[in-house]
Amino acid sequence: MYKMLAFDLDGTLNNDDKVITPMTREAIMAVQEQGVIVALVSGRQAPGLKREADALQLQDYHGLRISYNGGRIRGCDDGRDPV
């Protein structure tokens, strides 16, 4: 089983309308419930990942936001750098 899945946002996780489809959201929620950590990865600035992180409830599953093309890694549960 996977321990972590990392998703690029624009054009990958998000569709052309820049939203996560319900089917994709359900699949990601299911893997999080099995204990898989989900990381959102983007070239965006850190605040630009909040909408998707909230939609996937990453704060409840110890998810990560990786922004600035990997320049900043933050835990969604408390906003601090992961240990």
NUPA-538353 format. One record per residue (C-alpha): residue number from 1; residue in three letters; x negated, y negated, z negated. Coordinates in steps of 0.02 Angstrom, whole numbers, plus 50000, padded with zeros to 5 digits. Layout:
# NUPA-538353
NUM,ALA,X,Y,Z
...
//
This chain:
# NUPA-538353
1,MET,50000,50000,50000
2,TYR,49943,49822,50034
3,LYS,49894,49713,49887
4,MET,49907,49548,49979
5,LEU,49981,49481,50140
6,ALA,49926,49313,50209
7,PHE,50032,49218,50334
8,ASP,49990,49071,50445
9,LEU,50139,48953,50452
10,ASP,50164,48856,50612
11,GLY,50202,48966,50760
12,THR,50179,49126,50658
13,LEU,50285,49135,50500
14,ASN,50393,48988,50553
15,ASN,50490,48999,50715
16,ASP,50496,48861,50847
17,ASP,50619,48764,50737
18,LYS,50490,48769,50596
19,VAL,50597,48878,50483
20,ILE,50576,49052,50412
21,THR,50715,49162,50481
22,PRO,50828,49254,50358
23,MET,50763,49424,50416
24,THR,50582,49370,50391
25,ARG,50622,49297,50219
26,GLU,50709,49458,50165
27,ALA,50560,49563,50220
28,ILE,50437,49452,50126
29,MET,50546,49451,49970
30,ALA,50552,49642,49977
31,VAL,50363,49661,49981
32,GLN,50344,49536,49839
33,GLU,50465,49639,49735
34,GLN,50349,49787,49763
35,GLY,50204,49689,49688
36,VAL,50120,49626,49847
37,ILE,50046,49451,49831
38,VAL,50095,49333,49973
39,ALA,49981,49192,50028
40,LEU,50033,49050,50142
41,VAL,49885,48991,50245
42,SER,49881,48831,50346
43,GLY,49779,48686,50409
44,ARG,49912,48575,50331
45,GLN,49881,48470,50177
46,ALA,49928,48556,50014
47,PRO,50098,48471,49991
48,GLY,50146,48528,50166
49,LEU,50162,48708,50106
50,LYS,50287,48674,49967
51,ARG,50446,48697,50068
52,GLU,50397,48871,50128
53,ALA,50326,48920,49958
54,ASP,50490,48872,49876
55,ALA,50593,48963,50008
56,LEU,50496,49123,49972
57,GLN,50497,49096,49783
58,LEU,50309,49118,49778
59,GLN,50302,49040,49605
60,ASP,50397,49192,49537
61,TYR,50278,49319,49617
62,HIS,50107,49239,49588
63,GLY,50093,49186,49770
64,LEU,49957,49075,49839
65,ARG,49951,48919,49947
66,ILE,49793,48907,50051
67,SER,49784,48736,50133
68,TYR,49659,48626,50226
69,ASN,49604,48775,50333
70,GLY,49549,48869,50177
71,GLY,49476,48717,50088
72,ARG,49600,48727,49943
73,ILE,49675,48880,49861
74,ARG,49813,48856,49733
75,GLY,49923,48975,49637
76,CYS,50108,48937,49660
77,ASP,50157,48985,49484
78,ASP,50065,48842,49399
79,GLY,49975,48747,49536
80,ARG,49803,48789,49468
81,ASP,49663,48872,49560
82,PRO,49681,49062,49548
83,VAL,49557,49155,49441
//
